[in-house]
């Protein structure tokens, strides 16, 4: 299940799985069946549902009638299936709304795809802005892949992301982390180049080397920050990437 949430610091929106917001244990997104794993719950101006079921109850009735995702245009346009209005847990998804919003310069805006969605739900990214008829045209990735993520999922996630980009004409801004590990940085840069080749130049807005580096000091040792900035490793790494 996913949610679009405004980022206060920019024009980008954050597309993320509900478990990353603390509404369910992370394992519920990873282990649930595809319907519950990657349903897209888009809330515009309304509260996030406080009850999230990781999987349908065994006695869930067959999909039919007004509750079906297919019977609700807002949910059907997102490619959702099963029951949505409400779902099998009794939660009414945001896409059930009949609201239709006017858009202003939608082609100049984009979404940020969070790490959880990239790993597990890259086939379920919406192609349209919620409650509008305007297509998404650009998206941002924090990173192409991480050494901390399951290696076996990388190619499949990238293939689905590439299919999404080519099917919908979406361009990506790809973040490239610089961390306290030179070996990890080298591996992630190698993966970034591999993903860029898969996407093709027509689906790449650009790359952001040192993505959100200003936040690194919040969760690493001071010695790492000193090495990167005062010791010159940041500039050396950047130069080796683009040289």
C-alpha positions in Angstrom: 0.0 0.0 0.0 1.4 3.4 -0.9 0.8 7.0 -0.2 1.7 10.3 -1.8 2.8 12.8 0.7 4.0 16.4 0.2 7.6 17.2 0.9 7.8 20.5 2.6 11.1 21.5 1.2 10.5 21.2 -2.6 7.9 20.7 -5.3 8.5 16.9 -5.3 6.0 14.5 -3.8 7.1 11.4 -1.9 5.7 8.1 -3.0 6.2 5.6 -0.2 4.8 2.4 1.3 2.6 2.8 4.3 4.9 0.6 6.5 7.7 3.2 6.2 5.4 5.7 7.9 5.0 3.4 10.9 1.4 2.3 10.1 2.4 -1.4 9.8 5.4 -3.5 10.4 7.8 -3.4 7.4 7.6 -7.1 6.9 3.9 -6.7 6.1 4.8 -4.9 2.9 7.4 -7.4 2.0 5.6 -10.6 2.8 2.0 -9.9 1.9 0.4 -10.9 -1.4 0.7 -8.5 -4.3 -2.7 -6.8 -3.7 -1.9 -5.8 -0.2 1.8 -5.3 -0.8 1.5 -2.6 -3.5 -2.0 -1.1 -3.4 -1.9 2.6 -3.8 -3.9 4.5 -1.1 -3.9 8.1 -2.3 -5.1 10.6 0.3 -5.6 14.2 -0.7 -6.4 16.4 2.3 -7.8 13.5 4.3 -6.3 11.6 7.3 -4.3 8.5 6.7 -6.3 5.4 7.6 -5.2 4.2 11.0 -6.1 0.6 10.3 -4.0 -1.3 7.8 -4.4 -5.0 7.3 -1.3 -6.8 6.0 -3.3 -9.4 4.2 -7.0 -10.2 3.6 -8.8 -12.3 6.1 -9.2 -15.9 5.0 -13.0 -15.5 4.8 -12.8 -12.4 2.5 -15.8 -12.5 0.1 -15.3 -12.5 -3.7 -14.7 -9.1 -5.4 -18.0 -7.7 -6.6 -20.3 -4.7 -6.7 -19.6 -1.2 -5.7 -16.6 -2.1 -3.5 -14.6 -3.4 -6.4 -11.6 -1.3 -7.5 -12.7 -1.8 -11.1 -16.1 -0.2 -10.3 -14.4 3.0 -9.1 -12.7 5.0 -11.9 -10.1 6.6 -9.5 -8.9 3.2 -8.4 -9.2 1.5 -11.8 -7.0 4.2 -13.4 -4.2 3.2 -10.9 -4.4 -0.4 -12.0 -5.7 -1.6 -8.6 -7.6 -4.8 -8.3 -9.7 -6.6 -5.7 -11.9 -4.5 -3.3 -11.0 -0.8 -2.7 -14.2 1.0 -1.6 -13.8 -0.4 1.1 -11.1 -3.0 0.9 -11.2 -6.3 2.7 -10.2 -4.8 6.0 -13.0 -2.2 5.8 -10.6 0.7 4.9 -11.9 3.1 2.2 -9.0 4.0 0.0 -8.4 7.6 -1.1 -8.8 6.7 -4.8 -12.5 6.0 -4.0 -13.1 9.8 -4.0 -15.1 11.2 -6.9 -13.1 14.5 -6.6 -11.3 15.7 -9.7 -8.7 18.4 -9.3 -7.5 21.0 -11.8 -3.7 20.9 -12.3 -1.3 23.8 -12.8 1.9 23.1 -14.8 1.8 19.4 -14.0 4.5 18.8 -16.6 6.9 20.8 -14.4 6.4 18.7 -11.3 7.3 15.2 -10.3 7.2 12.5 -7.6 9.9 11.1 -5.4 9.9 7.3 -5.3 11.1 6.2 -1.9 13.4 3.3 -1.3 10.7 0.8 -0.2 8.7 1.4 -3.3 11.7 1.0 -5.5 12.6 -2.3 -3.9 9.2 -3.9 -3.7 6.6 -2.0 -5.6 8.2 -0.6 -8.8 5.5 -2.2 -10.9 2.7 -0.3 -9.0 3.8 3.3 -9.5 0.8 5.5 -10.6 1.0 6.9 -14.1 -1.4 9.8 -13.3 -1.5 12.5 -10.7 -4.1 11.5 -8.1 -7.7 12.7 -8.8 -6.7 14.3 -12.1 -6.4 13.5 -15.8 -2.8 14.7 -15.8 0.0 12.2 -16.4 3.2 12.0 -14.3 6.2 13.1 -16.4 9.1 13.0 -14.0 10.3 11.2 -10.9 13.2 11.2 -8.5 15.1 8.2 -7.1 17.1 8.6 -3.9 19.5 5.9 -5.3 19.6 3.3 -7.9 20.2 0.5 -5.4 21.8 -0.1 -2.0 24.3 -2.6 -0.8 22.0 -3.1 2.1 19.1 -4.3 -0.1 18.4 -7.8 -1.4 20.6 -8.3 -4.4 18.3 -10.8 -6.0 15.5 -8.2 -6.4 17.6 -5.5 -8.2 17.3 -6.6 -11.8 13.5 -7.3 -11.5 12.8 -4.0 -9.8 14.8 -2.1 -12.5 13.1 -4.0 -15.3 9.7 -3.0 -14.0 10.9 0.6 -13.4 12.2 0.8 -17.0 8.9 -0.6 -18.4 7.0 2.0 -16.4 9.3 4.8 -17.7 9.0 3.7 -21.4 5.3 3.0 -21.2 4.4 6.4 -19.7 7.2 8.7 -21.0 8.6 9.4 -17.5 12.1 10.8 -16.9 14.1 10.2 -13.8 16.4 12.2 -11.7 18.7 9.6 -10.1 20.4 10.2 -6.8 23.9 8.9 -6.2 24.9 8.5 -2.5 28.3 9.2 -1.1 28.8 7.5 2.2 31.4 6.6 4.8 32.3 3.5 2.8 34.4 4.0 -0.4 33.7 0.5 -1.5 29.9 0.9 -1.2 30.1 4.2 -3.0 32.0 2.6 -5.9 29.4 -0.2 -6.1 26.4 2.1 -6.0 28.0 4.3 -8.8 28.4 1.2 -10.9 24.8 0.3 -10.3 23.7 3.8 -11.2 25.4 3.6 -14.6 23.8 0.2 -15.2 20.4 1.6 -14.4 20.9 4.7 -16.6 21.8 2.4 -19.6 18.6 0.4 -19.0 16.5 3.6 -18.9 18.1 5.2 -21.9 19.0 8.9 -22.2 15.4 9.8 -23.2 14.2 8.8 -19.7 17.0 10.5 -17.7 16.6 14.0 -16.3 20.0 13.9 -14.7 22.0 12.6 -11.7 22.5 14.0 -8.2 25.9 13.0 -6.8 26.0 13.2 -3.1 22.3 13.0 -2.7 21.1 14.7 0.5 24.7 14.7 1.8 23.8 17.6 4.1 21.9 15.0 6.2 24.8 12.5 6.6 26.1 14.1 9.8 22.8 13.1 11.6 23.6 9.4 11.5 27.4 8.9 11.1 30.5 9.4 13.2 32.1 12.8 13.2 35.3 11.2 11.8 33.4 10.3 8.6 32.2 13.8 8.1 35.7 15.1 8.6 37.2 12.6 6.1 34.6 13.6 3.5 34.8 17.3 3.8 38.1 18.3 5.4 40.0 15.2 4.2 38.8 15.7 0.6 37.3 12.3 -0.1 34.0 13.9 -1.2 35.7 15.9 -4.0 37.9 13.0 -4.9 34.9 10.6 -5.2 32.9 13.2 -7.2 35.8 13.7 -9.5 36.3 10.0 -10.1 32.6 9.6 -10.9 32.4 12.3 -13.5 36.0 12.3 -14.8 
